[in-house]
């Protein structure tokens, strides 16, 4: 199950002019979020190229792969693919622990990085009808042989009907490519700064396939004339513009056990007559225990002519967190980096979301050191978001 919490900066809005209402949606999973149901088809793709010999990365990957499959049952299906310059399917069949472990142990270092063909083979193996399909891809490098064009690789990923979890190890992998693949398939991208972290990451995602919450999607239906900005979250936000007002869909894919996911944004609320008004309906859908579940949230404000009610009833915690998320996600596109970093510094210590605070501090420190790779990685994790331009009227924003 998912615990869903929604909060907003303003309970009251102006009747005379538009109001910007910051909002936060928090999705939290517990440690035991389901039981094994149905059959799993797990495809493990392991990079065995030459650079995997350093820092015991391949050995760590093998141990991680064993962790991943240890959650499977005999009726589940597993495919093990390794790749260097060529791509090999080492095992394909119902889960047999002894045979699978022996297959993993036999993987040896060899070759360059034929990313495209490995992904193509994994997609082919993952389309098993009647199964919950999942691809887990571990690599420390960048495409070096075969088709290396990133656009073509992402286009290939779009053909996958299975979510892809991409785990980048070390410092020389192509994080933008891995993240785009994950977003395209409603999967996940994770950066493992140290190869030893991969064991735990594999365990979490493999457990999630068996026990977890998947196919998570947030849908926002605003009422007429209400505009939405998205400050953080999944970059694959889509607006269904064939309807008016547009409907926004935010696919989050998989949420692992004991995780929290936040989405921040703002609703630009037009002036209206006094009284309560629902400005949007928010629906969270997800799959758990083989069932589709959903929960609806009414985003409601109260219009008033009393300005003091508006000013004196602002939830400053939501306001600060949303603004901090906004500054963080704007960093990558800001022309004046110094100004945006100063804004982050001014607010970061008041942020109550610990993950957001850590990411913002990372941006500030990396900016000071000129560490562009860390900045790119952190801003990517914050999410670039999608901005829907509000009306060019004066808007009260506290």
C-alpha positions as CSV (number, residue, x, y, z in Angstrom):
1,X,0.0,0.0,0.0
2,X,1.0,3.6,-0.4
3,X,0.4,6.3,2.2
4,X,-0.6,9.5,0.4
5,X,-0.3,12.9,1.9
6,X,-1.3,16.1,0.2
7,X,-0.7,19.6,1.5
8,X,-1.0,23.2,0.2
9,X,0.4,26.6,1.2
10,X,-2.9,28.5,1.0
11,X,-6.2,27.5,2.5
12,X,-7.7,30.9,1.5
13,X,-7.5,32.8,-1.8
14,X,-8.3,36.2,-3.0
15,X,-11.6,37.1,-4.7
16,X,-10.0,40.2,-6.4
17,X,-6.8,38.8,-8.0
18,X,-5.2,35.5,-8.8
19,X,-3.3,33.6,-6.1
20,X,-0.4,31.2,-6.5
21,X,-1.0,28.2,-4.2
22,X,2.1,26.0,-3.7
23,X,1.3,22.3,-3.1
24,X,3.1,19.1,-2.2
25,X,2.2,15.4,-2.8
26,X,4.0,12.8,-0.8
27,X,3.9,9.1,-1.5
28,X,5.3,6.8,1.1
29,X,5.6,3.0,1.0
30,X,6.2,0.7,4.0
31,X,8.7,-2.1,4.4
32,X,6.2,-4.8,3.7
33,X,4.1,-3.5,0.8
34,X,2.7,-6.7,-0.6
35,X,3.1,-10.4,-1.0
36,X,4.2,-12.3,-4.1
37,X,1.4,-12.7,-6.5
38,X,1.4,-14.0,-10.1
39,X,4.5,-15.0,-11.9
40,X,7.5,-12.7,-12.5
41,X,9.6,-12.5,-15.6
42,X,12.9,-10.9,-14.5
43,X,15.5,-9.9,-17.1
44,X,19.0,-9.2,-15.7
45,X,21.4,-7.4,-18.0
46,X,25.0,-7.3,-16.8
47,X,27.9,-5.3,-18.3
48,X,31.1,-7.4,-18.5
49,X,33.2,-4.9,-20.5
50,X,36.8,-4.4,-19.7
51,X,36.2,-1.5,-17.3
52,X,34.1,-3.7,-15.0
53,X,37.3,-5.4,-13.8
54,X,38.3,-2.4,-11.7
55,X,37.2,-2.0,-8.0
56,X,35.7,-5.4,-8.0
57,X,32.7,-4.1,-9.9
58,X,31.9,-7.3,-11.8
59,X,32.2,-9.4,-8.7
60,X,29.8,-7.0,-6.9
61,X,27.4,-7.1,-9.8
62,X,27.4,-10.9,-9.6
63,X,26.6,-10.8,-5.9
64,X,23.9,-8.3,-6.6
65,X,22.3,-10.4,-9.4
66,X,22.1,-13.3,-7.0
67,X,20.3,-11.1,-4.5
68,X,17.9,-10.0,-7.3
69,X,16.9,-13.5,-8.2
70,X,16.8,-14.8,-4.6
71,X,13.3,-13.4,-4.3
72,X,11.9,-15.5,-7.2
73,X,9.9,-18.7,-6.9
74,X,10.2,-21.8,-9.1
75,X,7.3,-20.7,-11.3
76,X,8.9,-17.4,-12.1
77,X,11.0,-16.9,-15.3
78,X,14.5,-15.4,-15.4
79,X,16.7,-14.4,-18.2
80,X,20.4,-13.5,-17.7
81,X,22.1,-11.5,-20.4
82,X,25.7,-10.2,-20.3
83,X,27.3,-8.0,-22.8
84,X,30.7,-6.6,-23.9
85,X,31.4,-6.2,-27.6
86,X,28.9,-9.0,-28.1
87,X,25.7,-10.0,-26.3
88,X,25.1,-13.4,-24.8
89,X,21.9,-14.9,-23.3
90,X,23.4,-17.1,-20.6
91,X,20.2,-18.4,-19.1
92,X,16.5,-18.4,-20.0
93,X,14.0,-20.5,-18.2
94,X,12.0,-21.1,-15.0
95,X,13.9,-20.1,-11.9
96,X,16.3,-22.8,-10.7
97,X,18.5,-21.4,-8.0
98,X,21.5,-23.7,-8.5
99,X,21.6,-23.3,-12.2
100,X,21.0,-19.5,-12.1
101,X,23.8,-19.0,-9.5
102,X,26.2,-21.1,-11.5
103,X,25.4,-19.2,-14.7
104,X,26.1,-15.9,-12.9
105,X,29.4,-17.1,-11.5
106,X,30.6,-18.0,-15.1
107,X,30.4,-14.4,-16.4
108,X,33.9,-13.1,-17.2
109,X,35.4,-9.8,-18.3
110,X,35.5,-9.4,-22.1
111,X,35.0,-6.7,-24.7
112,X,33.8,-3.2,-25.2
113,X,30.2,-1.9,-24.5
114,X,27.5,-2.9,-27.0
115,X,24.7,-1.2,-25.2
116,X,22.2,-1.1,-28.1
117,X,22.2,-4.8,-28.8
118,X,22.1,-5.7,-25.1
119,X,19.0,-3.5,-24.7
120,X,17.4,-4.9,-27.8
121,X,17.9,-8.5,-26.5
122,X,16.5,-7.6,-23.1
123,X,13.4,-6.0,-24.5
124,X,12.8,-9.1,-26.6
125,X,13.1,-11.3,-23.5
126,X,10.9,-9.2,-21.4
127,X,7.6,-9.4,-23.3
128,X,6.3,-12.5,-21.7
129,X,2.5,-12.6,-21.6
130,X,0.8,-13.4,-18.3
131,X,3.9,-12.4,-16.4
132,X,5.0,-9.2,-14.6
133,X,7.9,-8.2,-16.6
134,X,10.9,-6.2,-15.4
135,X,14.4,-5.4,-16.8
136,X,17.3,-4.5,-14.5
137,X,20.3,-3.1,-16.3
138,X,23.7,-2.6,-14.7
139,X,26.5,-0.8,-16.4
140,X,29.6,1.3,-15.6
141,X,30.3,2.6,-19.1
142,X,29.0,4.3,-22.2
143,X,28.1,2.8,-25.6
144,X,31.3,2.2,-27.5
145,X,30.5,-0.3,-30.2
146,X,27.5,-1.1,-32.4
147,X,24.9,1.6,-32.5
148,X,26.0,4.3,-30.1
149,X,23.7,7.1,-31.0
150,X,21.7,8.1,-27.9
151,X,18.5,9.1,-29.7
152,X,18.4,5.7,-31.4
153,X,19.0,3.9,-28.1
154,X,16.2,5.8,-26.4
155,X,13.9,5.2,-29.4
156,X,14.6,1.5,-28.9
157,X,13.7,1.7,-25.2
158,X,10.3,3.2,-26.2
159,X,9.5,-0.2,-27.7
160,X,9.7,-1.9,-24.3
161,X,6.5,-2.8,-22.6
162,X,8.4,-3.4,-19.4
163,X,9.9,-0.8,-16.9
164,X,13.6,-0.6,-17.0
165,X,15.7,-0.1,-13.9
166,X,19.1,1.4,-14.9
167,X,21.9,1.4,-12.3
168,X,25.0,3.3,-13.2
169,X,28.2,2.3,-11.4
170,X,31.4,4.3,-11.0
171,X,31.9,7.7,-12.6
172,X,32.2,7.1,-16.3
173,X,28.7,5.9,-17.3
174,X,26.2,7.9,-19.4
175,X,23.8,9.1,-16.8
176,X,21.6,11.1,-19.2
177,X,21.1,8.1,-21.4
178,X,20.3,5.8,-18.5
179,X,17.8,8.3,-17.0
180,X,16.1,8.8,-20.4
181,X,15.7,5.1,-20.8
182,X,14.2,4.8,-17.3
183,X,11.8,7.7,-17.8
184,X,10.7,6.4,-21.2
185,X,9.7,3.1,-19.8
186,X,8.3,4.3,-16.4
187,X,11.3,2.7,-14.7
188,X,14.0,4.1,-12.4
189,X,17.5,5.4,-12.7
190,X,19.9,5.1,-9.8
191,X,23.4,6.4,-9.5
192,X,25.6,4.2,-7.4
193,X,28.7,6.2,-6.3
194,X,30.3,3.1,-5.0
195,X,30.0,-0.3,-6.5
196,X,29.2,-1.8,-3.1
197,X,25.9,0.1,-3.1
198,X,24.7,-1.9,-6.1
199,X,24.0,-5.0,-4.0
200,X,21.5,-3.1,-1.9
201,X,20.0,-1.3,-5.0
202,X,19.5,-4.6,-6.8
203,X,17.9,-6.1,-3.7
204,X,15.4,-3.2,-3.4
205,X,14.4,-3.3,-7.0
206,X,14.2,-7.1,-7.3
207,X,12.1,-7.2,-4.1
208,X,9.9,-4.5,-5.6
209,X,9.2,-6.6,-8.7
210,X,8.0,-9.4,-6.4
211,X,6.4,-7.5,-3.6
212,X,6.2,-4.0,-4.6
213,X,4.1,-1.1,-5.7
214,X,4.3,-0.6,-9.5
215,X,2.7,1.3,-12.3
216,X,2.4,4.3,-10.1
217,X,0.8,7.3,-11.8
218,X,-0.5,10.6,-10.6
219,X,-3.3,12.3,-12.6
220,X,-4.3,16.0,-12.0
221,X,-7.5,17.4,-13.4
222,X,-7.7,21.1,-12.8
223,X,-11.0,23.0,-13.3
224,X,-11.4,25.7,-15.9
225,X,-8.9,28.6,-15.8
226,X,-6.6,27.0,-13.1
227,X,-3.0,26.7,-14.3
228,X,-0.4,24.3,-12.9
229,X,3.4,24.5,-12.5
230,X,5.5,21.4,-11.7
231,X,8.7,22.1,-9.8
232,X,10.0,18.6,-9.3
233,X,9.2,15.0,-9.9
234,X,9.2,12.8,-13.0
235,X,10.2,14.6,-16.2
236,X,7.8,12.6,-18.3
237,X,4.8,14.7,-17.3
238,X,2.3,14.8,-20.1
239,X,-0.6,17.2,-20.7
240,X,-3.6,15.8,-22.5
241,X,-4.4,19.0,-24.4
242,X,-7.2,17.6,-26.4
243,X,-9.4,18.3,-23.4
244,X,-10.0,21.7,-21.9
245,X,-8.7,22.2,-19.3
246,X,-5.8,19.8,-19.9
247,X,-5.3,16.7,-17.8
248,X,-1.8,16.1,-16.4
249,X,-0.3,12.6,-16.0
250,X,2.8,12.0,-14.0
251,X,4.1,8.4,-14.3
252,X,6.3,7.4,-11.4
253,X,6.7,3.7,-12.3
254,X,8.0,1.6,-9.3
255,X,8.2,2.7,-5.7
256,X,10.4,0.4,-3.6
257,X,9.8,-0.6,0.0
258,X,10.4,2.1,2.7
259,X,10.7,4.9,0.1
260,X,9.2,8.4,-0.1
261,X,8.5,10.3,-3.3
262,X,7.7,14.0,-3.4
263,X,6.1,16.1,-6.1
264,X,6.1,19.9,-5.7
265,X,4.3,22.5,-7.7
266,X,2.0,25.5,-7.8
267,X,-1.6,26.1,-8.8
268,X,-2.3,29.6,-10.2
269,X,-5.9,30.1,-9.0
270,X,-8.0,32.9,-10.7
271,X,-10.1,35.3,-8.8
272,X,-13.6,33.9,-7.8
273,X,-16.6,34.6,-5.7
274,X,-16.5,34.0,-2.0
275,X,-16.8,30.4,-0.7
276,X,-15.2,27.0,-1.1
277,X,-14.2,25.7,-4.5
278,X,-12.5,22.6,-5.7
279,X,-9.7,23.7,-8.1
280,X,-8.4,20.3,-9.1
281,X,-9.0,16.6,-8.6
282,X,-5.8,14.5,-8.0
283,X,-5.9,10.8,-8.5
284,X,-3.1,8.4,-7.5
285,X,-3.2,5.0,-9.2
286,X,-0.9,2.0,-8.5
287,X,-0.7,-1.8,-8.7
288,X,-0.1,-3.9,-5.6
289,X,-0.7,-7.6,-5.0
290,X,-1.8,-7.9,-8.6
291,X,-4.6,-5.4,-8.2
292,X,-5.1,-1.8,-9.5
293,X,-5.9,0.6,-6.7
294,X,-6.6,4.3,-6.7
295,X,-7.2,7.2,-4.3
296,X,-8.7,10.6,-5.1
297,X,-7.8,13.9,-3.4
298,X,-9.8,17.1,-3.7
299,X,-7.7,20.2,-4.0
300,X,-10.0,22.8,-2.4
301,X,-9.5,26.5,-1.5
302,X,-11.8,29.0,0.2
303,X,-12.2,32.4,-1.5
304,X,-12.4,35.4,0.8
305,X,-12.5,39.2,0.6
306,X,-10.6,39.3,3.9
307,X,-6.9,39.7,3.0
308,X,-5.8,39.0,6.5
309,X,-7.2,35.4,6.3
310,X,-5.1,34.8,3.3
311,X,-1.9,36.2,4.7
312,X,-2.2,34.7,8.2
313,X,-3.0,31.2,7.2
314,X,-0.1,30.3,4.9
315,X,1.6,26.9,5.4
316,X,5.2,28.2,5.4
317,X,6.6,24.6,5.4
318,X,5.0,23.8,2.1
319,X,5.8,27.2,0.8
320,X,9.5,26.9,1.6
321,X,9.9,23.3,0.3
322,X,8.1,24.1,-3.0
323,X,10.2,27.2,-3.6
324,X,13.4,25.3,-2.8
325,X,12.4,22.6,-5.3
326,X,11.7,25.3,-7.8
327,X,15.1,26.9,-7.4
328,X,16.8,23.5,-7.6
329,X,15.1,22.5,-10.8
330,X,15.7,25.9,-12.3
331,X,19.4,25.8,-11.8
332,X,20.1,23.8,-15.0
333,X,18.4,26.4,-17.2
334,X,19.3,29.6,-15.2
335,X,21.5,32.0,-17.1
336,X,22.7,33.6,-13.8
337,X,23.9,30.6,-11.8
338,X,25.2,32.8,-9.0
339,X,21.8,34.4,-8.3
340,X,20.0,31.0,-8.3
341,X,22.6,29.5,-5.9
342,X,22.2,32.5,-3.6
343,X,18.4,31.9,-3.6
344,X,19.1,28.2,-2.7
345,X,21.5,29.2,0.1
346,X,18.9,31.6,1.5
347,X,16.2,28.9,1.9
348,X,18.0,25.5,2.2
349,X,18.3,25.5,6.0
350,X,14.5,26.0,6.4
351,X,13.6,23.1,4.1
352,X,12.0,20.2,6.1
353,X,12.2,17.6,3.3
354,X,15.6,15.9,4.2
355,X,16.2,14.5,0.7
356,X,15.4,17.9,-0.9
357,X,17.7,19.7,1.6
358,X,20.5,17.3,0.9
359,X,20.2,17.7,-2.9
360,X,20.1,21.5,-2.6
361,X,23.2,21.5,-0.4
362,X,24.9,19.2,-3.0
363,X,24.2,21.8,-5.7
364,X,25.6,24.6,-3.6
365,X,28.8,22.7,-2.8
366,X,29.3,21.4,-6.3
367,X,28.8,24.9,-7.7
368,X,31.5,26.2,-5.4
369,X,33.9,23.5,-6.6
370,X,32.9,23.8,-10.2
371,X,31.8,20.1,-10.2
372,X,29.5,20.1,-13.2
373,X,28.9,16.4,-13.3
374,X,27.6,16.3,-9.7
375,X,25.4,19.3,-10.5
376,X,24.0,17.6,-13.6
377,X,23.3,14.4,-11.7
378,X,21.7,16.2,-8.7
379,X,19.5,18.5,-10.8
380,X,18.4,15.5,-12.8
381,X,17.3,13.8,-9.6
382,X,15.3,16.9,-8.6
383,X,13.6,16.7,-12.0
384,X,13.4,19.5,-14.6
385,X,9.6,19.5,-14.4
386,X,7.2,21.1,-16.8
387,X,6.0,24.6,-16.5
388,X,2.6,25.7,-17.8
389,X,2.8,29.4,-18.3
390,X,0.2,31.2,-16.1
391,X,-1.9,34.2,-17.2
392,X,0.0,37.4,-17.3
393,X,-2.1,39.0,-14.6
394,X,-0.8,40.2,-11.3
395,X,-0.6,37.3,-8.9
396,X,-0.2,37.3,-5.1
397,X,2.6,34.9,-4.2
398,X,3.9,34.6,-0.7
